[in-house]
């Protein structure tokens, strides 16, 4: 889960950097970049956690058959 969170955080950082370059707002640059990274980490970590939980439930369901 942690790896997925870190990878999506890197993607979020790159997207935040792209948005800050396009918008040309220097005073908001750090906020946008860090916000993109944090949002990416949270989304990646949450998605992977839900996926693992779903896989575990599916495995338990198949074991009861």
PDB file of N, CA, C and O in Angstrom, chain B, residues numbered from 101:
ATOM      1  N   UNK B 101       0.821  -1.192   0.000  1.00  0.00           N
ATOM      2  CA  UNK B 101       0.000   0.000   0.000  1.00  0.00           C
ATOM      3  C   UNK B 101       0.864   1.254   0.000  1.00  0.00           C
ATOM      4  O   UNK B 101       0.554   2.242  -0.666  1.00  0.00           O
ATOM      5  N   UNK B 102       1.928   1.196   0.742  1.00  0.00           N
ATOM      6  CA  UNK B 102       2.789   2.372   0.842  1.00  0.00           C
ATOM      7  C   UNK B 102       3.435   2.699  -0.502  1.00  0.00           C
ATOM      8  O   UNK B 102       3.548   3.867  -0.875  1.00  0.00           O
ATOM      9  N   UNK B 103       3.858   1.664  -1.225  1.00  0.00           N
ATOM     10  CA  UNK B 103       4.476   1.881  -2.534  1.00  0.00           C
ATOM     11  C   UNK B 103       3.500   2.556  -3.490  1.00  0.00           C
ATOM     12  O   UNK B 103       3.865   3.482  -4.214  1.00  0.00           O
ATOM     13  N   UNK B 104       2.262   2.086  -3.485  1.00  0.00           N
ATOM     14  CA  UNK B 104       1.243   2.683  -4.352  1.00  0.00           C
ATOM     15  C   UNK B 104       1.016   4.145  -3.985  1.00  0.00           C
ATOM     16  O   UNK B 104       0.873   4.995  -4.864  1.00  0.00           O
ATOM     17  N   UNK B 105       0.984   4.437  -2.692  1.00  0.00           N
ATOM     18  CA  UNK B 105       0.819   5.816  -2.248  1.00  0.00           C
ATOM     19  C   UNK B 105       1.967   6.705  -2.677  1.00  0.00           C
ATOM     20  O   UNK B 105       1.761   7.846  -3.091  1.00  0.00           O
ATOM     21  N   UNK B 106       3.182   6.177  -2.578  1.00  0.00           N
ATOM     22  CA  UNK B 106       4.354   6.966  -2.970  1.00  0.00           C
ATOM     23  C   UNK B 106       4.366   7.215  -4.474  1.00  0.00           C
ATOM     24  O   UNK B 106       4.672   8.321  -4.920  1.00  0.00           O
ATOM     25  N   UNK B 107       4.035   6.192  -5.253  1.00  0.00           N
ATOM     26  CA  UNK B 107       4.046   6.356  -6.711  1.00  0.00           C
ATOM     27  C   UNK B 107       2.989   7.371  -7.158  1.00  0.00           C
ATOM     28  O   UNK B 107       3.266   8.214  -8.010  1.00  0.00           O
ATOM     29  N   UNK B 108       1.792   7.294  -6.593  1.00  0.00           N
ATOM     30  CA  UNK B 108       0.769   8.269  -6.982  1.00  0.00           C
ATOM     31  C   UNK B 108       1.096   9.655  -6.440  1.00  0.00           C
ATOM     32  O   UNK B 108       0.686  10.658  -7.023  1.00  0.00           O
ATOM     33  N   UNK B 109       1.831   9.721  -5.330  1.00  0.00           N
ATOM     34  CA  UNK B 109       2.280  11.025  -4.838  1.00  0.00           C
ATOM     35  C   UNK B 109       3.246  11.658  -5.831  1.00  0.00           C
ATOM     36  O   UNK B 109       3.187  12.863  -6.075  1.00  0.00           O
ATOM     37  N   UNK B 110       4.131  10.851  -6.403  1.00  0.00           N
ATOM     38  CA  UNK B 110       5.050  11.377  -7.420  1.00  0.00           C
ATOM     39  C   UNK B 110       4.292  11.865  -8.649  1.00  0.00           C
ATOM     40  O   UNK B 110       4.628  12.902  -9.221  1.00  0.00           O
ATOM     41  N   UNK B 111       3.279  11.121  -9.051  1.00  0.00           N
ATOM     42  CA  UNK B 111       2.450  11.556 -10.180  1.00  0.00           C
ATOM     43  C   UNK B 111       1.736  12.856  -9.828  1.00  0.00           C
ATOM     44  O   UNK B 111       1.658  13.769 -10.650  1.00  0.00           O
ATOM     45  N   UNK B 112       1.213  12.938  -8.602  1.00  0.00           N
ATOM     46  CA  UNK B 112       0.560  14.168  -8.158  1.00  0.00           C
ATOM     47  C   UNK B 112       1.512  15.349  -8.122  1.00  0.00           C
ATOM     48  O   UNK B 112       1.135  16.468  -8.471  1.00  0.00           O
ATOM     49  N   UNK B 113       2.754  15.100  -7.698  1.00  0.00           N
ATOM     50  CA  UNK B 113       3.758  16.167  -7.701  1.00  0.00           C
ATOM     51  C   UNK B 113       4.031  16.661  -9.116  1.00  0.00           C
ATOM     52  O   UNK B 113       4.141  17.865  -9.351  1.00  0.00           O
ATOM     53  N   UNK B 114       4.140  15.726 -10.055  1.00  0.00           N
ATOM     54  CA  UNK B 114       4.381  16.130 -11.445  1.00  0.00           C
ATOM     55  C   UNK B 114       3.198  16.915 -12.007  1.00  0.00           C
ATOM     56  O   UNK B 114       3.384  17.903 -12.718  1.00  0.00           O
ATOM     57  N   UNK B 115       1.987  16.475 -11.688  1.00  0.00           N
ATOM     58  CA  UNK B 115       0.807  17.217 -12.147  1.00  0.00           C
ATOM     59  C   UNK B 115       0.744  18.599 -11.503  1.00  0.00           C
ATOM     60  O   UNK B 115       0.409  19.582 -12.165  1.00  0.00           O
ATOM     61  N   UNK B 116       1.066  18.672 -10.209  1.00  0.00           N
ATOM     62  CA  UNK B 116       1.096  19.961  -9.534  1.00  0.00           C
ATOM     63  C   UNK B 116       2.130  20.893 -10.129  1.00  0.00           C
ATOM     64  O   UNK B 116       1.888  22.092 -10.271  1.00  0.00           O
ATOM     65  N   UNK B 117       3.282  20.346 -10.477  1.00  0.00           N
ATOM     66  CA  UNK B 117       4.320  21.149 -11.120  1.00  0.00           C
ATOM     67  C   UNK B 117       3.851  21.658 -12.479  1.00  0.00           C
ATOM     68  O   UNK B 117       4.089  22.813 -12.830  1.00  0.00           O
ATOM     69  N   UNK B 118       3.189  20.795 -13.239  1.00  0.00           N
ATOM     70  CA  UNK B 118       2.677  21.209 -14.551  1.00  0.00           C
ATOM     71  C   UNK B 118       1.624  22.305 -14.408  1.00  0.00           C
ATOM     72  O   UNK B 118       1.631  23.281 -15.158  1.00  0.00           O
ATOM     73  N   UNK B 119       0.726  22.141 -13.449  1.00  0.00           N
ATOM     74  CA  UNK B 119      -0.318  23.151 -13.233  1.00  0.00           C
ATOM     75  C   UNK B 119       0.297  24.473 -12.811  1.00  0.00           C
ATOM     76  O   UNK B 119      -0.130  25.531 -13.272  1.00  0.00           O
ATOM     77  N   UNK B 120       1.298  24.424 -11.936  1.00  0.00           N
ATOM     78  CA  UNK B 120       1.919  25.674 -11.483  1.00  0.00           C
ATOM     79  C   UNK B 120       2.687  26.360 -12.612  1.00  0.00           C
ATOM     80  O   UNK B 120       2.750  27.589 -12.654  1.00  0.00           O
ATOM     81  N   UNK B 121       3.263  25.594 -13.515  1.00  0.00           N
ATOM     82  CA  UNK B 121       3.957  26.194 -14.663  1.00  0.00           C
ATOM     83  C   UNK B 121       2.964  26.830 -15.630  1.00  0.00           C
ATOM     84  O   UNK B 121       3.221  27.903 -16.176  1.00  0.00           O
ATOM     85  N   UNK B 122       1.843  26.170 -15.837  1.00  0.00           N
ATOM     86  CA  UNK B 122       0.834  26.691 -16.761  1.00  0.00           C
ATOM     87  C   UNK B 122       0.180  27.949 -16.203  1.00  0.00           C
ATOM     88  O   UNK B 122      -0.060  28.908 -16.936  1.00  0.00           O
ATOM     89  N   UNK B 123      -0.108  27.942 -14.898  1.00  0.00           N
ATOM     90  CA  UNK B 123      -0.840  29.071 -14.309  1.00  0.00           C
ATOM     91  C   UNK B 123       0.032  30.313 -14.124  1.00  0.00           C
ATOM     92  O   UNK B 123      -0.499  31.421 -14.047  1.00  0.00           O
ATOM     93  N   UNK B 124       1.335  30.159 -14.053  1.00  0.00           N
ATOM     94  CA  UNK B 124       2.272  31.268 -13.891  1.00  0.00           C
ATOM     95  C   UNK B 124       2.033  32.074 -12.610  1.00  0.00           C
ATOM     96  O   UNK B 124       2.304  33.274 -12.573  1.00  0.00           O
ATOM     97  N   UNK B 125       1.534  31.426 -11.579  1.00  0.00           N
ATOM     98  CA  UNK B 125       1.347  32.100 -10.284  1.00  0.00           C
ATOM     99  C   UNK B 125       2.462  31.645  -9.346  1.00  0.00           C
ATOM    100  O   UNK B 125       2.391  30.573  -8.745  1.00  0.00           O
ATOM    101  N   UNK B 126       3.457  32.452  -9.239  1.00  0.00           N
ATOM    102  CA  UNK B 126       4.648  32.088  -8.479  1.00  0.00           C
ATOM    103  C   UNK B 126       4.342  31.940  -6.993  1.00  0.00           C
ATOM    104  O   UNK B 126       4.885  31.048  -6.343  1.00  0.00           O
ATOM    105  N   UNK B 127       3.489  32.792  -6.446  1.00  0.00           N
ATOM    106  CA  UNK B 127       3.217  32.759  -5.015  1.00  0.00           C
ATOM    107  C   UNK B 127       2.407  31.537  -4.593  1.00  0.00           C
ATOM    108  O   UNK B 127       2.347  31.237  -3.401  1.00  0.00           O
ATOM    109  N   UNK B 128       1.787  30.828  -5.519  1.00  0.00           N
ATOM    110  CA  UNK B 128       1.028  29.621  -5.186  1.00  0.00           C
ATOM    111  C   UNK B 128       1.739  28.341  -5.618  1.00  0.00           C
ATOM    112  O   UNK B 128       1.195  27.248  -5.454  1.00  0.00           O
ATOM    113  N   UNK B 129       2.911  28.459  -6.150  1.00  0.00           N
ATOM    114  CA  UNK B 129       3.613  27.310  -6.726  1.00  0.00           C
ATOM    115  C   UNK B 129       3.822  26.187  -5.709  1.00  0.00           C
ATOM    116  O   UNK B 129       3.476  25.038  -5.983  1.00  0.00           O
ATOM    117  N   UNK B 130       4.377  26.502  -4.551  1.00  0.00           N
ATOM    118  CA  UNK B 130       4.642  25.469  -3.545  1.00  0.00           C
ATOM    119  C   UNK B 130       3.363  24.817  -3.051  1.00  0.00           C
ATOM    120  O   UNK B 130       3.324  23.605  -2.838  1.00  0.00           O
ATOM    121  N   UNK B 131       2.327  25.606  -2.869  1.00  0.00           N
ATOM    122  CA  UNK B 131       1.056  25.066  -2.390  1.00  0.00           C
ATOM    123  C   UNK B 131       0.480  24.077  -3.393  1.00  0.00           C
ATOM    124  O   UNK B 131       0.006  23.006  -3.013  1.00  0.00           O
ATOM    125  N   UNK B 132       0.519  24.429  -4.662  1.00  0.00           N
ATOM    126  CA  UNK B 132      -0.034  23.561  -5.704  1.00  0.00           C
ATOM    127  C   UNK B 132       0.780  22.274  -5.820  1.00  0.00           C
ATOM    128  O   UNK B 132       0.201  21.196  -5.952  1.00  0.00           O
ATOM    129  N   UNK B 133       2.086  22.363  -5.775  1.00  0.00           N
ATOM    130  CA  UNK B 133       2.937  21.176  -5.912  1.00  0.00           C
ATOM    131  C   UNK B 133       2.762  20.245  -4.714  1.00  0.00           C
ATOM    132  O   UNK B 133       2.574  19.041  -4.888  1.00  0.00           O
ATOM    133  N   UNK B 134       2.820  20.789  -3.512  1.00  0.00           N
ATOM    134  CA  UNK B 134       2.664  19.965  -2.310  1.00  0.00           C
ATOM    135  C   UNK B 134       1.247  19.407  -2.223  1.00  0.00           C
ATOM    136  O   UNK B 134       1.055  18.253  -1.843  1.00  0.00           O
ATOM    137  N   UNK B 135       0.271  20.213  -2.570  1.00  0.00           N
ATOM    138  CA  UNK B 135      -1.115  19.734  -2.574  1.00  0.00           C
ATOM    139  C   UNK B 135      -1.313  18.579  -3.538  1.00  0.00           C
ATOM    140  O   UNK B 135      -2.020  17.622  -3.223  1.00  0.00           O
ATOM    141  N   UNK B 136      -0.696  18.657  -4.711  1.00  0.00           N
ATOM    142  CA  UNK B 136      -0.781  17.559  -5.671  1.00  0.00           C
ATOM    143  C   UNK B 136      -0.145  16.290  -5.143  1.00  0.00           C
ATOM    144  O   UNK B 136      -0.676  15.196  -5.335  1.00  0.00           O
ATOM    145  N   UNK B 137       0.981  16.433  -4.483  1.00  0.00           N
ATOM    146  CA  UNK B 137       1.652  15.266  -3.910  1.00  0.00           C
ATOM    147  C   UNK B 137       0.853  14.620  -2.798  1.00  0.00           C
ATOM    148  O   UNK B 137       0.720  13.397  -2.749  1.00  0.00           O
ATOM    149  N   UNK B 138       0.320  15.439  -1.904  1.00  0.00           N
ATOM    150  CA  UNK B 138      -0.478  14.914  -0.796  1.00  0.00           C
ATOM    151  C   UNK B 138      -1.748  14.253  -1.321  1.00  0.00           C
ATOM    152  O   UNK B 138      -2.112  13.161  -0.884  1.00  0.00           O
ATOM    153  N   UNK B 139      -2.408  14.907  -2.244  1.00  0.00           N
ATOM    154  CA  UNK B 139      -3.624  14.337  -2.819  1.00  0.00           C
ATOM    155  C   UNK B 139      -3.319  13.018  -3.531  1.00  0.00           C
ATOM    156  O   UNK B 139      -4.078  12.057  -3.408  1.00  0.00           O
ATOM    157  N   UNK B 140      -2.220  12.970  -4.269  1.00  0.00           N
ATOM    158  CA  UNK B 140      -1.825  11.732  -4.937  1.00  0.00           C
ATOM    159  C   UNK B 140      -1.544  10.614  -3.953  1.00  0.00           C
ATOM    160  O   UNK B 140      -1.951   9.474  -4.176  1.00  0.00           O
ATOM    161  N   UNK B 141      -0.849  10.928  -2.857  1.00  0.00           N
ATOM    162  CA  UNK B 141      -0.553   9.909  -1.851  1.00  0.00           C
ATOM    163  C   UNK B 141      -1.830   9.374  -1.223  1.00  0.00           C
ATOM    164  O   UNK B 141      -2.004   8.163  -1.092  1.00  0.00           O
ATOM    165  N   UNK B 142      -2.713  10.268  -0.839  1.00  0.00           N
ATOM    166  CA  UNK B 142      -3.962   9.847  -0.197  1.00  0.00           C
ATOM    167  C   UNK B 142      -4.798   8.988  -1.141  1.00  0.00           C
ATOM    168  O   UNK B 142      -5.322   7.951  -0.736  1.00  0.00           O
ATOM    169  N   UNK B 143      -4.925   9.412  -2.388  1.00  0.00           N
ATOM    170  CA  UNK B 143      -5.716   8.643  -3.347  1.00  0.00           C
ATOM    171  C   UNK B 143      -5.093   7.273  -3.618  1.00  0.00           C
ATOM    172  O   UNK B 143      -5.802   6.267  -3.639  1.00  0.00           O
ATOM    173  N   UNK B 144      -3.790   7.223  -3.823  1.00  0.00           N
ATOM    174  CA  UNK B 144      -3.124   5.952  -4.091  1.00  0.00           C
ATOM    175  C   UNK B 144      -3.186   5.000  -2.913  1.00  0.00           C
ATOM    176  O   UNK B 144      -3.450   3.810  -3.086  1.00  0.00           O
ATOM    177  N   UNK B 145      -2.946   5.513  -1.723  1.00  0.00           N
ATOM    178  CA  UNK B 145      -2.980   4.698  -0.515  1.00  0.00           C
ATOM    179  C   UNK B 145      -4.383   4.158  -0.272  1.00  0.00           C
ATOM    180  O   UNK B 145      -4.556   2.983   0.053  1.00  0.00           O
ATOM    181  N   UNK B 146      -5.383   5.021  -0.431  1.00  0.00           N
ATOM    182  CA  UNK B 146      -6.772   4.608  -0.222  1.00  0.00           C
ATOM    183  C   UNK B 146      -7.205   3.588  -1.261  1.00  0.00           C
ATOM    184  O   UNK B 146      -7.825   2.580  -0.923  1.00  0.00           O
ATOM    185  N   UNK B 147      -6.883   3.841  -2.519  1.00  0.00           N
ATOM    186  CA  UNK B 147      -7.265   2.912  -3.589  1.00  0.00           C
ATOM    187  C   UNK B 147      -6.652   1.530  -3.361  1.00  0.00           C
ATOM    188  O   UNK B 147      -7.333   0.514  -3.506  1.00  0.00           O
ATOM    189  N   UNK B 148      -5.379   1.494  -3.008  1.00  0.00           N
ATOM    190  CA  UNK B 148      -4.715   0.213  -2.792  1.00  0.00           C
ATOM    191  C   UNK B 148      -5.293  -0.501  -1.574  1.00  0.00           C
ATOM    192  O   UNK B 148      -5.428  -1.724  -1.590  1.00  0.00           O
ATOM    193  N   UNK B 149      -5.633   0.230  -0.530  1.00  0.00           N
ATOM    194  CA  UNK B 149      -6.249  -0.375   0.646  1.00  0.00           C
ATOM    195  C   UNK B 149      -7.596  -0.997   0.321  1.00  0.00           C
ATOM    196  O   UNK B 149      -7.896  -2.105   0.764  1.00  0.00           O
ATOM    197  N   UNK B 150      -8.403  -0.289  -0.446  1.00  0.00           N
ATOM    198  CA  UNK B 150      -9.709  -0.819  -0.844  1.00  0.00           C
ATOM    199  C   UNK B 150      -9.530  -2.046  -1.726  1.00  0.00           C
ATOM    200  O   UNK B 150     -10.261  -3.026  -1.580  1.00  0.00           O
ATOM    201  N   UNK B 151      -8.570  -2.003  -2.634  1.00  0.00           N
ATOM    202  CA  UNK B 151      -8.319  -3.135  -3.535  1.00  0.00           C
ATOM    203  C   UNK B 151      -7.872  -4.361  -2.749  1.00  0.00           C
ATOM    204  O   UNK B 151      -8.334  -5.468  -3.027  1.00  0.00           O
ATOM    205  N   UNK B 152      -6.992  -4.189  -1.785  1.00  0.00           N
ATOM    206  CA  UNK B 152      -6.535  -5.316  -0.979  1.00  0.00           C
ATOM    207  C   UNK B 152      -7.669  -5.894  -0.146  1.00  0.00           C
ATOM    208  O   UNK B 152      -7.790  -7.112  -0.017  1.00  0.00           O
ATOM    209  N   UNK B 153      -8.496  -5.028   0.415  1.00  0.00           N
ATOM    210  CA  UNK B 153      -9.633  -5.491   1.209  1.00  0.00           C
ATOM    211  C   UNK B 153     -10.601  -6.286   0.338  1.00  0.00           C
ATOM    212  O   UNK B 153     -11.119  -7.319   0.762  1.00  0.00           O
ATOM    213  N   UNK B 154     -10.841  -5.809  -0.870  1.00  0.00           N
ATOM    214  CA  UNK B 154     -11.729  -6.505  -1.801  1.00  0.00           C
ATOM    215  C   UNK B 154     -11.155  -7.870  -2.172  1.00  0.00           C
ATOM    216  O   UNK B 154     -11.886  -8.860  -2.216  1.00  0.00           O
ATOM    217  N   UNK B 155      -9.857  -7.927  -2.438  1.00  0.00           N
ATOM    218  CA  UNK B 155      -9.214  -9.198  -2.777  1.00  0.00           C
ATOM    219  C   UNK B 155      -9.292 -10.187  -1.620  1.00  0.00           C
ATOM    220  O   UNK B 155      -9.527 -11.375  -1.840  1.00  0.00           O
ATOM    221  N   UNK B 156      -9.097  -9.712  -0.392  1.00  0.00           N
ATOM    222  CA  UNK B 156      -9.192 -10.585   0.778  1.00  0.00           C
ATOM    223  C   UNK B 156     -10.604 -11.123   0.949  1.00  0.00           C
ATOM    224  O   UNK B 156     -10.788 -12.304   1.244  1.00  0.00           O
ATOM    225  N   UNK B 157     -11.602 -10.264   0.766  1.00  0.00           N
ATOM    226  CA  UNK B 157     -12.990 -10.716   0.869  1.00  0.00           C
ATOM    227  C   UNK B 157     -13.317 -11.748  -0.198  1.00  0.00           C
ATOM    228  O   UNK B 157     -14.000 -12.736   0.072  1.00  0.00           O
ATOM    229  N   UNK B 158     -12.826 -11.514  -1.417  1.00  0.00           N
ATOM    230  CA  UNK B 158     -13.072 -12.455  -2.510  1.00  0.00           C
ATOM    231  C   UNK B 158     -12.429 -13.808  -2.208  1.00  0.00           C
ATOM    232  O   UNK B 158     -13.024 -14.853  -2.470  1.00  0.00           O
ATOM    233  N   UNK B 159     -11.219 -13.786  -1.660  1.00  0.00           N
ATOM    234  CA  UNK B 159     -10.527 -15.029  -1.317  1.00  0.00           C
ATOM    235  C   UNK B 159     -11.271 -15.771  -0.213  1.00  0.00           C
ATOM    236  O   UNK B 159     -11.416 -16.991  -0.283  1.00  0.00           O
ATOM    237  N   UNK B 160     -11.746 -15.051   0.808  1.00  0.00           N
ATOM    238  CA  UNK B 160     -12.511 -15.683   1.878  1.00  0.00           C
ATOM    239  C   UNK B 160     -13.811 -16.271   1.346  1.00  0.00           C
ATOM    240  O   UNK B 160     -14.228 -17.345   1.780  1.00  0.00           O
ATOM    241  N   UNK B 161     -14.446 -15.585   0.423  1.00  0.00           N
ATOM    242  CA  UNK B 161     -15.690 -16.073  -0.165  1.00  0.00           C
ATOM    243  C   UNK B 161     -15.444 -17.357  -0.946  1.00  0.00           C
ATOM    244  O   UNK B 161     -16.238 -18.294  -0.869  1.00  0.00           O
ATOM    245  N   UNK B 162     -14.338 -17.405  -1.702  1.00  0.00           N
ATOM    246  CA  UNK B 162     -14.017 -18.603  -2.475  1.00  0.00           C
ATOM    247  C   UNK B 162     -13.645 -19.767  -1.567  1.00  0.00           C
ATOM    248  O   UNK B 162     -13.895 -20.921  -1.917  1.00  0.00           O
ATOM    249  N   UNK B 163     -13.051 -19.489  -0.405  1.00  0.00           N
ATOM    250  CA  UNK B 163     -12.692 -20.551   0.539  1.00  0.00           C
ATOM    251  C   UNK B 163     -13.920 -21.175   1.181  1.00  0.00           C
ATOM    252  O   UNK B 163     -13.870 -22.337   1.583  1.00  0.00           O
ATOM    253  N   UNK B 164     -15.016 -20.442   1.290  1.00  0.00           N
ATOM    254  CA  UNK B 164     -16.223 -20.972   1.927  1.00  0.00           C
ATOM    255  C   UNK B 164     -17.050 -21.826   0.982  1.00  0.00           C
ATOM    256  O   UNK B 164     -17.963 -22.520   1.428  1.00  0.00           O
ATOM    257  N   UNK B 165     -16.758 -21.795  -0.294  1.00  0.00           N
ATOM    258  CA  UNK B 165     -17.522 -22.603  -1.261  1.00  0.00           C
ATOM    259  C   UNK B 165     -17.209 -24.063  -1.134  1.00  0.00           C
ATOM    260  O   UNK B 165     -17.763 -24.879  -1.870  1.00  0.00           O
TER     261      UNK B 165
END
